[in-house]
């Protein structure tokens, strides 16, 4: 890295390269959240309304497994960056794949276009997302005190793109009008706008990267040699063959359909972290003290998976509630159901500075396990809250106030402040020295596992089952949070010197 870069204050006191990465991630999140805001409706709306005519349960299941695959692919994206392409090239390839994914989705080619688009966007996001964050860190010398502020600005860019997209993309899909989706809806126009957003991000990334990003980012951190590549290729071939055999057997038994494919992915998403835990706990490279910390991470991992299954439901279950059960006209102003997707990033932007101040000034604050326990209880309460309109008004009496949804998102984002940044921090501190990267992958796998489990249960959600659905999942989260609260001291003791 150029030592003069430490003196670069061209972007609001930060290195000029931060602006390149800020806008790259802002446009990538714009494209992803914009697509996600309307994708569920596109899948289950009738063909006469511009959709694909899937059943609601299948569409919801596809949305959940889509999110799971994105986080599963990030593990591979980090490896390719470190060992093969380098972070700058990996991010660019990822952005190109994402853009083509949105272009495919913008074409009226039905289910085949949907599945190809999912494959492209999953692969592209897995390449881009973990590596663009890593490049932010490379802008600063280890002793540079601007690092935390730089990451805060970067996160603001992420949430800015995610907050704007659920307004702009549905607006385009609605023929540049604010009204409910109907027969005049052109979902493909919305997907086209998502593709344009990613294209803009790529252009500024390509030219800005040449000028302002370190040349070190063009090369892998730990390039793989021919000797090390052989077992990787062998294991990759074995995995591909096994998957091919499983799919061929499913086809032979006439069980090869989208629901069974989703079940297969769910099994992989749950089995992969189990494999990682077994590998680390039995590795000779892990010391006794480090093994204790890995054991501690298991309940934290389960807690994170439960939390993400609730938090990530915003684009699935809460989106369905917004469309089917929420009053979307207030006075003369109409809200599209997709617009509610803006609440997640909006509340993150509002709450983050509050919690940063709180952690800086609260001397007797809970330990990481204590924050996880509280976060799980609060996340569960966000679902109990969503059961109340059905309990109070019934589920067949029509639509309810949008403030129920607003309240639920606000509650769950408080939980996110207790779990997401704390989880990232504690993951790095509990990681065995020999498994630093793999342990970071575990954090992404918690989200993948949570959404994979979601893909199996969201199909049971409907207006008729909403009270039971929200209460059961909410109470499970609360129950696990209470159980963790009794184990906080024991867990903290096993962390062996990690506060």
Secondary structure, DSSP 8 states (H G I E B T S, - for coil): --GGGGG--TBTTB-HHHHHHHHHHHHHHHHHHHHHHHHHHHHHS-GGGTS----HHHHHHHHHHHHHHHHHHHHHHHHHIIIII-HHHHHHHHHHHHHHHHHHHTSS-HHHHHHHHHHHHHHHHHHHHHHHHHHHHTTS-TT-TTHHHHHHHHHHHHHHHHHHHHHHHHHHHTTSS-S---TT--HHHHHHHHHHHHHHHHHHHHHHHHHHS-GGGGS-TT---HHHHHHHHHHHHHHHHHHHHHHHHHHHTT--SHHHHHHHHHHHHHHHHHHHHHHHHH-TTS-HHHHHHHHHHHHHHHHHHHHHHHHGGGGTHHHHHHHHHB--EETTEE--GGGGGHHHHHHHHHHHHHHHHHHHH-TT---HHHHHHHHHHHHHHHHHHHHHHHHHH-SSS--B-THHHHHHHHHHHHHHHHHHHHHHHHHHHHS-GGGHHHHHHHHHHHHHHHHHHHHHHGGG--TTTHHHHHHHHHHHHHHHHHHHHHHHHHHHHHT-S--
